[in-house]
Each structure stands twice: as C-alpha cells, then as structure tokens.
Amino acid sequence: MLLLTLSGCVEEFTPETENFESILVVEATLTNELKQQEILLSRTRTFEDNIPNREENATVRVTDDSQNEFVFTETVPGTYVSDVSFEAVPGSTYQLHITTSNGLDYVSNPTVMGQTVEIEDVYAERITNENNNDGMVIFVDSFDPTGNSRYYRYEFEETYRVIAPDWLPFDLEGVPLVFPSGPEDCNVRIRSERRSPDKRVCYPTDISNDIIITTTNNFDEDRVQRFPVRFINRDNYIISHRYSILVRQYVVSPEAYAFFETLRDFSETESLFSDTQPGQLNNNIASTTDVNEPVLGYFEVASVNERRIFFNYDDFFPGEDLPPYADPCTRVAPPLQDMELDCVLRPLIEAEVFLYLQENFEPEDMEGPFIVVPRVCGDCTVLGTNVLPEFWIE
C-alpha cells in the first residue's frame, strides 16, 4: 500500500523561464481600406509574467515606392495609429520602419499588395460536427476567376443580443445611517426609484483571435467553397436571441500564408514538450542595428473584403429551449450580518456583486430577508454595451 501511495503522488510542475530574451513583436496589416491604419508593438514575456509587455515610445512610419511617408503616433501603450487615413494600393510597394525608444532600428522587406477578391457569400447552417456537437457553422464562399490569389486569411467580428434573465425595475440600497457605526449599519431596503430598463438588453461584440487560413492551391479553380470560419455550439448563449457576424477576407502573399500557417501550428501544439515542433517563424522584419537579433511578427499588406449576416435562434432551433445563460444565476439570500455582527449583504449590494430578485418570505437559518442573484443576471452591461449598433437590423 505504501508503494501504491507513493506511485500515485504527482507533484505539480510549474514551468519557469531560465533563459529569456526580450524580442520585439510586430503585428502590422495594411489594407486597401481608406482608414487610419494600426500597428501593434510589444515584447515577449516570461512564463511567469501575465501582463502584456507593450513597446512604448517608438517611432513608426510606413513608406511606399512613390516616396510617400505615413507617420504613426502612439495612441495607447503599444498601439500606433497613422496620423492620416490612407489605403494600400494594388501594385504599390510598402515598407515598415521602426525605431524603438532605445535607438534600435527595424525595417521590413518591401511588400506588395495583391488584388482584391470579393466574398461571394457568407451563410449559416446547423450541423453536427465531427465531435458530435450540435451547433451553427458560418461558411464563406469566394472566387477569383484570374486564379492569381490562392491564399486567404479570415477574421470575424460577432455581435449578439443578450437579454438579462433576472432584470427587475427595482433594486436594493443601504438604509441611510442615522448613527454612523451604530447597530443599523447593515440594513438594506428596496429602492423606491425604478431602475432604468437600459441594462436589460445589450449587444456585446467579440473579435476572433484564432488564425483562420486556407489555400486553393490544390484545386483546379481559385475557389473557396463552404469554408468554415466559425463553429458555435448550440449551448452557447451568444446565439440565444439574435446573432450577427462580420466576416473579413484577406488575400495574402504565399510568404504571409506560410508565416501564419507556422504560427497556427505552433499555437495549436498541445504541449510544450510535444514531439512535433512547428519550426522557425520566417518573418519579413529584421533589425538593421544587429542583424543577429530575432524579431517576431509580419508586415502584411493585404486586400480585404467583408460581408455581414444575421440570424435568429428560432430560424434554426424552432420550438427548442434556449441555450443556458452566461451565468447559472444561482439564487442566494445572504444574511444582513454574520456571527461576528459584520455586515454581509450591504457591502455586496453596494459593490454591485449581487442584484435584488425578490423578498425572502421564509428565510432559513443564516439567511437574509432578500433573495439576490449575481449582477450579470440582472445587468447585461457586465457582458457588453447596451447601445444599439448602427449596423443592427431586425
């Protein structure tokens, strides 16, 4: 038994960084959209550091083969936005130039934007995937009759209607104190003013963070057909009412595709100690100060086309129960005071940790006079904005 006990002991392993090199990380995509373009700069960080290491106070500019220069200004730490709106032009060559605050210089290879390929269709279908999960798939179709594109990258931005299930027009408030630090410090009551209903319905937005790429190199035609850019499990609350997705298609170079493919393979590696290693990231940015200094990232110049669709839950799940809400909305009745006569419910109400649901007419031992739920169950702004988006249609 002693041997079995010893063999069953597993010591938790926490990886630590022994040799760390601070490497510049560049996220830069110029598009054919007339807008203020954006470039993100940061530094690698250790396993133990969970805070992003933004590269601040750098000088960033983009030049083209027509002697134009576009200066970028830091708006928030690590985010650099062009001073003027401009669009990448097909056939033109662009270069990224970076000088960090400590005087190190970096430059990208000359990069040319390819042609624009329009999305033919974006559509949603209910399917059961290979893992036997029921849900919605967002497909995209596109076609380049010239056959010159071949490499595609996708991003999406999804917005959805959320309805707080336990929203009420009433709330709790602390009873004004007559004698500070007196015996009634912990008392709460139902607020006489009605709450605004603008926290019942919200429209959160999420942006994709996966690397979604495909190529038509193995096909006779340069045609993307039924390519899945998003799968949503039917138990995901974001499709409970009305859902919208904006799909963006980038036509990228073979070199950019190879970079993102390697980066995707690396990010999908199940273990740091996997036998399969994805290999080196071949980027197009280098240090001119020290040719041996590694740089992570890619300066991409890509044409982009986008399309948005909407659908309702009932369109695909008629008569079926809605998915579970974002929170189980467990109902509790905290006491006004604990055994040491410290306040319990009032601090939770004033910090908006809980919101009022109903009176507790038959309190059990150590229960208070009010039943409450987590704030997210009665205030949808915990999940996102309550402002109706301009693009929203019913």
Summary of the structure (lengths in Angstrom):
residues: 394
radius of gyration: 27.2
end to end distance: 66.5
largest distance: 83.3
contacts: 1075
relative contact order: 0.17
helix: 11%
strand: 39%
